[in-house]
Amino acid sequence: MEKLEKKYGFWTTSAMVVGIVIGSGVFFKADDVLIASGGSLPIALLAWFIGGAIMVVTAYVFSKIASKIERVNGIVDYFEEAYGNRAAFNIAWFMTTIYYPSLVSVLSWVSANYTCALTGNPDQVWFLAFFYLVLFFLVNLASPIIAGRLQVSTTLIKLVPLLAVGIIGTIVGLVNGQTVSSFANTAQNIAGKQGGLALASLSTAFAYEGWIIATTINAEIKDAKKTLPRALVFGTILIVVVYMLYYVGIASVMPNSDVISNGDNTSLVVITTLFGPLSGTLLTVFVIVSCLGTLNGLVMASSRGMYSIAVRNMGLKPEIFSRVNSRTNSTLYSGISGFVFSFIWLVVWYGNFNNWFSGFLDISELPIAFLYFVYLSLYFWFMKNFKDANTIDRFVTPILATAGSLYIIWAAIHKDMFITFSVIIIIIMLTGNIINRKKSLA
């Protein structure tokens, strides 16, 4: 049977980490975090730092695990080592049928939404979302090498406007005094949901999600036990630095009150102010590229979902889903299943906007919170078994990561239709276990 080749290096792996996390959210979170912070820039920056710290500490714990374990699909490997085959199947089934495809569907829609805003054809959003879904699965199945290069290039492109605003905006603000003014003066008469540091931190939590998906390609990473841990730590720290620099850049161009009043258009106004009116169109292009880069990384993971189950001789038709195409070295049948699952979740997302449900089933956030719940058992296993690690690595960082996970879970419990989504997950997980049980009895 053909095996997946070692074809990705440090920069592609780092691009997976950075490129999946940095999507559209960072461009449009400025006002939300500032409102929740009561108009105070120092509190808003602290919130971005706390959200980033949760991500970095969690990624650091996983980097330590990744330095010891390398098989097929990182997070599944870790649970297999910690709790056995059944746990590995359950986490793989959750990632394959819920986590990856739900986020793929949302990013397809988000990418289409921004594209239609640029072209002025809002009626084509759902058609274009489906087109993007098909396109990126085809790219990943036809040439994983091209998909990897695409991930690197889109990551570099999406960093351009963030770094430009952060560096040039801060320099301009320091010269004209706006930077100091924004730090010193709190915005007044805020119309929005405040709540101080806690709520502001929660507003950043989901903007930092997605880095774990980089572990799904560990079987294809050269010297994975060294490369993946370095990429996880380097990538997450880079994200925090870029986010905070970008936020200071925005505050250096306009007062806090203007950031709030401009809302989701803040980034557009700031770039137009710094670089001229034509940059507004250019920013939209960058945002689209940013979203498509995130989509590509998610599809890379989703294409390998069923493969990670089948290669362990578990689940539905492992003899089919474990196949690797000899010509393209891609997980062809696994990729097709990933597309099907993603399409189903795209239909669910479509239903949100057409009043199919009693509320808004937010599949862009709820799957992430459930994944953080799953992390808790891995932290406990890490502290119990990694006896050769020093005290900070073995106890301090997992405890901090646990606190961060609980923080995100607490936020998710207050989301609309949390109970409904929980029931859906239970049904999907029970279905998977029935399928796997029939396979083991056959």
Order of alpha helices (4+ residues) and beta strands (2+ residues): alpha-alpha-alpha-alpha-alpha-alpha-alpha-alpha-alpha-alpha-alpha-alpha-alpha-alpha-alpha-alpha-alpha-alpha-alpha-alpha-alpha
